[in-house]
Amino acid sequence: MTIGTNYAMGPGMMGGGGFGYYWIFQIIIFIVFLLTIWWLLKNNKTSAKSESAEEILKRRLASGEIKKKEYEELKKEIAK
């Protein structure tokens, strides 16, 4: 047994009290995590902007893509 060696309360695996530069690594991981969450929320716009079939028909009629008669026919088909 070596006198003065306390393995349970030693300086840590890397030496120097156990802090070292590990805190920088933790901050980088946290920033990457936050950026990932932000990116996912920013790019998840499909559910918020989905149009109903009737809204699409109204938009197409307003832009002149379809005529009033075709609009009425398609509206009846959607209602079925």
C-alpha positions, 0 to 999 in steps of 0.5 A: 500500500502506498502512503499518500495515494487516494485513488477515490479522491484523485485528480481525475483521469486526465489529471488537473482536478477533473475539469480540464477542457471538458466544459468547452465540449459540453457547451459545443454539444449543447449549442449543436443540440439547440441548433438542431432543434431550431432547424427542425422547428424551422423546416417543419412547415408542411403541417402548418401550411397545408391547404384544404382541397376547397382552398386550392380550388378557390386559389386556382379559380382566382388565378384563372387556372380553372373556369367557374364551371370546372370549379363548381364540378370539382367542388361537387366531387370534393363534397362526396 
